[in-house]
Amino acid sequence: MKKTTAILLLFLFFATRFANADTQNPLIKISTSSISIRALHIPLQDILKIIAKSGINISVDPELNPEVTASFSNRNIREGLDSILGSLNHVLIWDHLDIAGQNNYRLVGIEIFRPGQKDRMLRLDGRQSLKIVKNPRDGSFYVAHEILLRIGPDIDPSSLIEFVDNAGGVIISRYPALGIYRVRLPDNIDIPSISEKINGMSTGITSEPNLAWPVSLPHRMSGDAELPMESKAFSQDEGSARVAVLDTGMETGFVPDGTVVASFDAVNPEQTISDNLGHGTQMALIASGAVAPEGREQSTKNPVISIRAFDDNGFTSSYTIMEAIDFAEKNGARVMSLSWGSETKSAFMEDAINTAVIKGMVVVAAAGNEPTGKPEYPAAYPRVIGVGALSPDGKTWNKSNYGSFVDIYAPGFATLPVGYKGAPGVYAGTSISTAFVASRIADFISTHPDATSKQIIEALKKPFMMTNHHVINK
């Protein structure tokens, strides 16, 4: 018999904390199944902006903004929204939330429009960035108000909805591959402390804040070098290995036609992929082989799966990466290039990466651009190939991180036609090395599809390694 007592115990332990964190008589309170509203002559779109914080995508005709007066508690979401939207044409969009085989549904979108004029709707908040908070205790970053919950085999998953609702939270989404639930909790909750308490209660539930990582900052060396010639469109052989680049996105006009075989915005899935920072476009050029690092010739061009996993402030989250990995797997990626990292370690992200590796994906990640000798994650996870950078003279770049977690060093300087938050030119970093290694691995896998990580590293050792470097096999 599955246990519900563990979740009930959690609710009893945290009920007072959640209640105290809630402001008295909040204007809006929304959970997975109910909504409470207290409003007196409040513009509709002000109310909708609060609702949108729960992860609900809202599109509305900007001219539709009547004042709302309402007062009700714990009403069914559909009934509550219908009551405040009144005679306005609107559609509620639902997503299936399968928990323990039960058919549950989560509100994911609201559209409000004039009859026959849905084309006038605009996304309420436009493209959104993650709200990032720094944990003062350990310096890690996490997404504000969000916690990830994973329940053990002896816990009844259906009781999770009741717990989250009673806690004043809402289940935003679920990652089925690992049974992880992304939950938004009320404002003013100390997410790291709550997570630590959950993990210390031996209830069969594990938890993490929705941890965040910054994109690795490349070093712009100069803008004087001759830029690469414009690459022409190309096609790949049927057996070419696909490289998934999880980064800041991809900007059209720089990557040759035919390079990108699939794309996805994991930060805002309803949006078309773009790249306002430039780093993802840089990495796609190198991973595809369209641009080679200094001292190397262009390799066979590889198909790229471009995924925007970072927002416009240069941050991603562990849950965003999980969804990006899922997209990469479903679109046939054999190699995954992660040109970013930090000293923050996530057991949930490691599990997601390990699952991808078990399914046959090779994962490479940047060691970092500060020579601290401290492990950087995800590069330091045992099943990830960590990559350091070489200067054009073949020696270790003086800003490359190092340590036993670094499996290989590779050329880290490249002349790029697109800049990172700036002009094109010569850039340096372990991010470039990582994308280049991913490209070479894809070349190798295309002709050796059953190769192990150790065989891949050995095959790549001679092209980039100098005698004063050593490959560490994990």
C-alpha positions as CSV (number, residue, x, y, z in Angstrom):
1,M,0.0,0.0,0.0
2,K,1.5,3.3,-1.0
3,K,2.1,5.8,1.8
4,T,0.3,9.1,2.0
5,T,1.4,9.8,5.5
6,A,4.8,11.1,4.3
7,I,3.1,13.9,2.4
8,L,0.6,14.6,5.2
9,L,3.6,14.9,7.5
10,L,5.2,17.4,5.3
11,F,1.9,19.4,5.1
12,L,1.6,19.4,8.9
13,F,5.2,20.5,9.3
14,F,5.1,23.3,6.8
15,A,1.4,24.5,7.1
16,T,2.2,27.3,9.6
17,R,5.2,28.4,7.5
18,F,3.2,28.6,4.3
19,A,0.3,30.3,6.0
20,N,2.6,32.9,7.5
21,A,4.3,33.6,4.2
22,D,0.9,34.3,2.5
23,T,0.0,38.0,2.8
24,Q,-3.3,38.6,4.6
25,N,-6.2,38.3,2.3
26,P,-4.1,38.2,-0.9
27,L,-5.5,39.7,-4.1
28,I,-5.0,36.5,-6.0
29,K,-4.3,32.9,-4.9
30,I,-4.1,30.2,-7.4
31,S,-3.4,26.5,-7.0
32,T,-3.5,23.5,-9.3
33,S,-7.3,23.2,-9.0
34,S,-8.7,26.3,-7.4
35,I,-8.5,30.1,-7.4
36,S,-9.3,32.8,-4.9
37,I,-9.7,36.5,-5.9
38,R,-10.4,39.6,-3.9
39,A,-10.5,42.7,-6.2
40,L,-12.3,46.0,-6.1
41,H,-12.2,47.9,-9.4
42,I,-8.9,46.3,-10.4
43,P,-8.0,46.4,-14.2
44,L,-8.4,42.9,-15.6
45,Q,-4.8,42.8,-17.0
46,D,-3.4,43.6,-13.6
47,I,-5.1,40.5,-12.3
48,L,-4.0,38.4,-15.3
49,K,-0.3,39.5,-14.7
50,I,-0.5,38.0,-11.2
51,I,-2.1,34.8,-12.6
52,A,0.7,34.6,-15.2
53,K,3.3,34.2,-12.4
54,S,2.0,30.7,-11.8
55,G,3.4,29.7,-15.2
56,I,0.2,30.3,-17.2
57,N,0.7,31.7,-20.7
58,I,-1.8,34.6,-21.2
59,S,-2.5,36.3,-24.5
60,V,-5.0,39.2,-24.6
61,D,-6.2,41.9,-26.9
62,P,-4.5,45.0,-25.4
63,E,-7.7,47.0,-25.6
64,L,-9.7,44.6,-23.5
65,N,-9.0,45.7,-19.9
66,P,-12.2,46.3,-18.0
67,E,-12.2,46.8,-14.2
68,V,-13.0,43.7,-12.1
69,T,-14.7,43.5,-8.8
70,A,-14.9,40.1,-7.2
71,S,-14.6,38.3,-3.9
72,F,-14.5,34.5,-3.7
73,S,-12.3,31.8,-2.2
74,N,-11.2,28.3,-3.4
75,R,-13.5,28.3,-6.4
76,N,-12.9,25.9,-9.3
77,I,-10.4,27.5,-11.7
78,R,-12.8,27.3,-14.7
79,E,-15.7,28.8,-12.7
80,G,-13.6,31.5,-11.1
81,L,-12.1,32.7,-14.4
82,D,-15.4,32.6,-16.2
83,S,-16.9,34.8,-13.5
84,I,-14.3,37.6,-13.9
85,L,-14.0,37.4,-17.6
86,G,-17.7,37.8,-18.0
87,S,-18.9,38.3,-21.5
88,L,-15.4,38.6,-23.0
89,N,-14.6,35.9,-25.6
90,H,-12.0,33.7,-24.0
91,V,-10.4,30.2,-24.2
92,L,-8.8,28.3,-21.4
93,I,-6.1,25.9,-22.5
94,W,-5.4,22.7,-20.5
95,D,-2.6,20.2,-20.4
96,H,-2.9,16.6,-19.2
97,L,-1.1,16.0,-15.9
98,D,-0.8,12.2,-15.5
99,I,-0.2,11.4,-11.8
100,A,-0.5,7.8,-10.7
101,G,-2.6,6.9,-13.8
102,Q,-5.2,9.5,-12.8
103,N,-6.5,12.0,-15.4
104,N,-5.6,15.4,-13.9
105,Y,-5.5,18.6,-15.9
106,R,-3.5,21.8,-15.4
107,L,-4.4,25.2,-16.8
108,V,-1.5,26.3,-19.1
109,G,-3.0,29.1,-21.1
110,I,-5.7,31.8,-21.4
111,E,-6.6,33.6,-24.6
112,I,-8.9,36.7,-24.5
113,F,-10.0,38.3,-27.8
114,R,-12.7,40.0,-29.8
115,P,-14.8,37.7,-32.1
116,G,-12.9,37.0,-35.2
117,Q,-9.9,39.1,-34.1
118,K,-7.6,36.6,-32.3
119,D,-4.7,38.0,-34.4
120,R,-4.8,41.2,-32.3
121,M,-3.8,39.2,-29.1
122,L,-0.4,39.9,-27.6
123,R,1.4,37.9,-25.0
124,L,0.8,39.6,-21.8
125,D,4.3,39.8,-20.5
126,G,6.2,39.2,-23.8
127,R,9.3,37.0,-23.7
128,Q,10.0,36.3,-20.1
129,S,13.3,35.7,-18.3
130,L,13.8,33.6,-15.2
131,K,13.7,35.4,-11.9
132,I,17.0,34.4,-10.3
133,V,17.8,34.6,-6.6
134,K,21.3,34.0,-5.1
135,N,21.5,31.8,-2.0
136,P,23.6,33.8,0.5
137,R,24.6,30.6,2.3
138,D,26.5,28.9,-0.5
139,G,26.5,31.4,-3.5
140,S,24.3,29.1,-5.7
141,F,21.5,30.5,-7.8
142,Y,18.0,29.3,-8.1
143,V,14.6,30.4,-9.7
144,A,12.6,32.4,-7.2
145,H,9.6,30.7,-5.6
146,E,10.2,27.4,-7.4
147,I,11.0,24.0,-5.9
148,L,11.5,20.6,-7.5
149,L,10.0,17.5,-5.8
150,R,10.7,13.9,-6.6
151,I,8.7,11.2,-4.8
152,G,9.8,7.7,-4.0
153,P,8.1,4.4,-5.0
154,D,6.3,4.1,-1.7
155,I,4.6,7.5,-1.9
156,D,1.1,7.8,-3.5
157,P,1.6,10.4,-6.2
158,S,-2.0,11.4,-6.2
159,S,-1.6,12.9,-2.7
160,L,1.0,15.3,-4.1
161,I,-1.7,17.6,-5.7
162,E,-3.6,17.9,-2.4
163,F,-0.4,18.7,-0.5
164,V,0.7,21.4,-3.0
165,D,-2.8,22.9,-3.1
166,N,-3.0,23.0,0.7
167,A,0.5,24.6,0.8
168,G,-0.8,27.4,-1.4
169,G,1.4,26.2,-4.3
170,V,0.8,25.1,-7.9
171,I,2.3,22.3,-9.9
172,I,3.7,24.0,-13.0
173,S,4.9,21.0,-14.9
174,R,6.2,17.4,-14.6
175,Y,9.3,15.8,-16.0
176,P,8.1,12.2,-16.6
177,A,11.5,10.6,-17.3
178,L,12.5,11.2,-13.6
179,G,9.2,11.7,-11.9
180,I,10.1,15.3,-11.0
181,Y,7.5,17.9,-10.3
182,R,8.2,21.6,-10.7
183,V,6.2,23.5,-8.1
184,R,5.7,27.2,-7.5
185,L,5.3,28.1,-3.8
186,P,3.9,31.4,-2.4
187,D,6.1,34.5,-2.3
188,N,8.5,35.0,0.7
189,I,9.1,31.3,1.1
190,D,12.8,30.4,1.9
191,I,13.1,27.8,-0.9
192,P,16.6,26.4,0.1
193,S,15.5,26.0,3.7
194,I,12.3,24.2,2.8
195,S,14.2,21.9,0.4
196,E,16.7,21.0,3.1
197,K,13.9,20.2,5.6
198,I,12.2,18.0,3.1
199,N,15.4,16.1,2.4
200,G,16.0,15.7,6.1
201,M,12.7,14.2,7.0
202,S,13.1,10.6,5.5
203,T,9.7,10.8,3.9
204,G,10.6,9.2,0.6
205,I,10.5,12.7,-1.0
206,T,13.6,14.4,-2.3
207,S,13.8,18.0,-3.2
208,E,16.0,20.7,-4.8
209,P,15.4,24.4,-5.5
210,N,15.1,24.9,-9.2
211,L,18.8,25.6,-9.4
212,A,20.2,28.1,-12.0
213,W,23.5,28.4,-13.9
214,P,25.0,31.3,-15.8
215,V,26.3,30.9,-19.4
216,S,30.1,30.9,-19.5
217,L,31.4,34.3,-20.4
218,P,33.8,34.1,-23.4
219,H,36.8,36.3,-23.7
220,R,36.9,38.6,-26.7
221,M,40.5,38.8,-27.7
222,S,40.3,41.2,-30.6
223,G,38.2,42.4,-33.5
224,D,41.0,42.9,-36.0
225,A,41.3,39.4,-37.4
226,E,39.8,38.5,-40.8
227,L,36.4,37.0,-40.3
228,P,35.5,33.6,-41.7
229,M,34.1,33.5,-45.2
230,E,30.4,33.1,-45.4
231,S,29.5,29.4,-45.6
232,K,27.2,28.1,-48.2
233,A,24.2,25.9,-47.6
234,F,25.0,22.2,-47.1
235,S,23.3,18.9,-46.6
236,Q,24.4,16.0,-44.4
237,D,24.7,12.3,-45.1
238,E,21.9,10.2,-43.7
239,G,24.2,8.7,-41.1
240,S,25.6,12.1,-39.8
241,A,25.4,12.3,-36.0
242,R,23.3,15.1,-34.7
243,V,24.7,17.6,-32.1
244,A,22.4,19.2,-29.6
245,V,23.6,22.7,-28.6
246,L,22.0,23.8,-25.3
247,D,22.8,27.4,-25.1
248,T,21.4,30.9,-25.6
249,G,19.6,30.0,-28.8
250,M,20.3,30.6,-32.5
251,E,20.1,33.7,-34.7
252,T,19.3,33.1,-38.4
253,G,21.5,34.7,-40.9
254,F,24.8,33.4,-39.5
255,V,24.4,29.6,-39.5
256,P,24.4,28.1,-43.0
257,D,21.1,26.9,-44.5
258,G,20.7,23.2,-43.8
259,T,22.7,23.2,-40.6
260,V,19.9,23.3,-38.0
261,V,17.6,20.3,-38.3
262,A,15.5,21.1,-35.2
263,S,15.2,24.0,-32.8
264,F,13.4,24.7,-29.5
265,D,13.0,27.5,-27.1
266,A,13.0,25.7,-23.7
267,V,12.7,29.0,-21.8
268,N,9.5,30.1,-23.6
269,P,8.3,27.0,-25.6
270,E,5.6,28.9,-27.4
271,Q,8.2,31.3,-28.9
272,T,10.3,30.8,-32.1
273,I,13.9,30.3,-31.2
274,S,16.2,33.4,-31.3
275,D,19.5,34.5,-29.8
276,N,19.8,38.0,-28.3
277,L,23.1,37.2,-26.7
278,G,25.0,35.5,-29.5
279,H,26.7,32.8,-27.5
280,G,24.4,30.0,-28.8
281,T,24.9,31.1,-32.4
282,Q,28.7,31.0,-31.9
283,M,28.5,27.5,-30.5
284,A,26.2,26.3,-33.2
285,L,28.7,27.5,-35.9
286,I,31.5,25.6,-34.2
287,A,29.6,22.4,-33.3
288,S,28.3,22.2,-36.9
289,G,31.9,22.5,-38.3
290,A,30.9,25.7,-40.2
291,V,33.6,27.6,-38.2
292,A,36.8,25.9,-36.9
293,P,39.0,27.1,-34.0
294,E,42.3,28.7,-34.9
295,G,44.9,26.1,-36.1
296,R,42.2,23.6,-37.2
297,E,40.6,23.0,-40.5
298,Q,36.9,22.9,-40.9
299,S,35.6,19.3,-40.3
300,T,32.8,17.5,-42.0
301,K,29.7,19.6,-41.3
302,N,27.3,18.1,-38.7
303,P,23.5,18.6,-38.3
304,V,22.7,20.7,-35.2
305,I,19.8,20.7,-32.9
306,S,19.7,24.2,-31.5
307,I,18.0,24.7,-28.2
308,R,17.6,28.0,-26.4
309,A,18.1,27.0,-22.7
310,F,19.2,30.4,-21.4
311,D,17.1,33.5,-21.0
312,D,18.2,37.0,-22.1
313,N,20.0,37.6,-18.8
314,G,22.2,34.6,-19.5
315,F,20.7,32.1,-17.0
316,T,19.2,28.6,-17.3
317,S,17.6,26.4,-14.7
318,S,17.9,22.7,-13.9
319,Y,14.3,22.1,-15.0
320,T,14.9,24.0,-18.3
321,I,17.9,21.8,-19.0
322,M,15.8,18.7,-18.3
323,E,13.2,19.8,-20.9
324,A,16.0,20.7,-23.3
325,I,17.5,17.2,-22.9
326,D,14.1,15.7,-23.6
327,F,13.8,17.6,-26.8
328,A,17.3,16.6,-27.9
329,E,16.6,12.9,-27.2
330,K,13.3,13.0,-29.1
331,N,15.0,14.6,-32.1
332,G,17.8,12.1,-32.4
333,A,20.8,13.8,-30.9
334,R,23.9,11.6,-30.4
335,V,26.0,14.4,-28.9
336,M,25.1,17.1,-26.5
337,S,27.3,20.2,-26.2
338,L,27.1,22.2,-22.9
339,S,29.3,25.3,-23.1
340,W,28.5,26.5,-19.5
341,G,28.7,25.5,-15.9
342,S,29.5,26.5,-12.3
343,E,30.5,24.9,-9.0
344,T,26.8,24.3,-8.1
345,K,26.0,20.6,-8.2
346,S,22.5,19.2,-8.9
347,A,21.6,15.6,-8.3
348,F,18.5,16.0,-10.4
349,M,20.4,17.4,-13.4
350,E,23.0,14.6,-13.0
351,D,20.2,12.0,-13.1
352,A,18.8,13.6,-16.3
353,I,22.2,13.6,-18.0
354,N,22.9,10.0,-16.9
355,T,19.6,8.9,-18.3
356,A,20.6,10.5,-21.7
357,V,24.0,8.8,-21.6
358,I,22.5,5.4,-20.9
359,K,20.3,5.9,-24.0
360,G,23.4,6.4,-26.1
361,M,24.1,10.1,-26.0
362,V,27.6,11.5,-25.5
363,V,27.7,14.6,-23.4
364,V,30.5,17.2,-23.3
365,A,30.7,20.3,-21.1
366,A,33.0,23.2,-20.5
367,A,35.5,23.1,-17.6
368,G,35.2,26.9,-17.1
369,N,37.2,30.1,-17.9
370,E,38.7,30.6,-14.4
371,P,41.8,28.5,-13.5
372,T,40.6,27.6,-10.0
373,G,41.2,23.8,-10.2
374,K,37.7,23.4,-8.6
375,P,35.2,21.1,-10.3
376,E,32.6,22.7,-12.6
377,Y,29.3,21.1,-13.2
378,P,28.0,19.6,-15.4
379,A,31.6,19.0,-16.7
380,A,32.6,17.2,-13.5
381,Y,29.8,14.7,-13.5
382,P,31.4,11.2,-14.0
383,R,29.5,10.5,-17.3
384,V,30.3,13.8,-18.9
385,I,33.4,14.6,-20.9
386,G,34.9,17.7,-19.4
387,V,36.8,20.0,-21.8
388,G,39.6,22.5,-21.1
389,A,41.0,25.0,-23.6
390,L,44.3,25.3,-25.5
391,S,45.8,28.5,-26.9
392,P,46.8,28.6,-30.6
393,D,50.4,27.6,-29.6
394,G,49.1,24.3,-28.4
395,K,49.6,25.0,-24.7
396,T,47.0,25.2,-22.0
397,W,45.2,28.5,-22.2
398,N,46.1,30.5,-19.1
399,K,42.5,31.1,-18.2
400,S,41.3,27.5,-18.7
401,N,40.1,25.6,-15.6
402,Y,42.0,22.4,-14.9
403,G,41.8,19.4,-12.6
404,S,41.1,15.7,-12.6
405,F,37.6,16.3,-13.9
406,V,39.0,17.6,-17.2
407,D,39.1,14.8,-19.7
408,I,40.6,16.6,-22.7
409,Y,42.0,19.9,-23.8
410,A,41.1,21.3,-27.2
411,P,41.6,24.5,-29.3
412,G,39.8,27.3,-27.6
413,F,40.3,30.3,-29.9
414,A,38.1,31.1,-32.9
415,T,37.3,34.0,-35.2
416,L,33.5,34.4,-35.2
417,P,31.2,36.4,-37.4
418,V,28.8,37.0,-34.4
419,G,29.8,38.4,-31.0
420,Y,28.7,37.8,-27.5
421,K,26.7,40.9,-26.5
422,G,29.0,42.8,-28.9
423,A,31.0,42.8,-32.1
424,P,32.4,39.8,-34.0
425,G,36.1,39.0,-33.8
426,V,38.4,36.6,-32.0
427,Y,37.0,34.9,-29.0
428,A,38.5,32.5,-26.5
429,G,37.1,30.1,-23.9
430,T,36.4,26.5,-22.9
431,S,33.0,27.0,-24.5
432,I,34.6,27.1,-27.9
433,S,36.7,24.0,-27.0
434,T,33.6,22.1,-25.9
435,A,31.6,22.9,-29.1
436,F,34.7,21.8,-31.2
437,V,35.0,18.5,-29.3
438,A,31.3,17.9,-29.8
439,S,31.8,18.5,-33.5
440,R,34.7,16.0,-33.7
441,I,32.8,13.4,-31.6
442,A,29.9,13.7,-34.1
443,D,32.4,13.1,-36.9
444,F,33.7,10.0,-35.2
445,I,30.3,8.6,-34.2
446,S,29.0,9.0,-37.8
447,T,31.5,6.2,-38.7
448,H,31.7,4.4,-35.3
449,P,28.2,4.5,-34.0
450,D,28.9,2.0,-31.2
451,A,32.0,3.7,-29.7
452,T,32.3,4.1,-26.0
453,S,33.3,7.4,-24.3
454,K,36.7,6.0,-23.6
455,Q,37.2,5.0,-27.2
456,I,36.0,8.4,-28.4
457,I,38.5,10.2,-26.1
458,E,41.4,8.0,-27.3
459,A,40.4,8.6,-30.9
460,L,40.4,12.3,-30.4
461,K,43.6,12.4,-28.3
462,K,46.1,12.8,-31.1
463,P,44.5,15.6,-33.0
464,F,44.5,18.0,-30.2
465,M,46.8,16.9,-27.4
466,M,50.3,18.1,-26.8
467,T,52.9,16.0,-25.0
468,N,52.6,18.1,-21.8
469,H,48.9,17.3,-21.4
470,H,47.3,14.1,-20.1
471,V,43.8,12.7,-20.8
472,I,42.0,11.6,-17.7
473,N,39.5,8.9,-18.4
474,K,36.5,8.8,-16.0
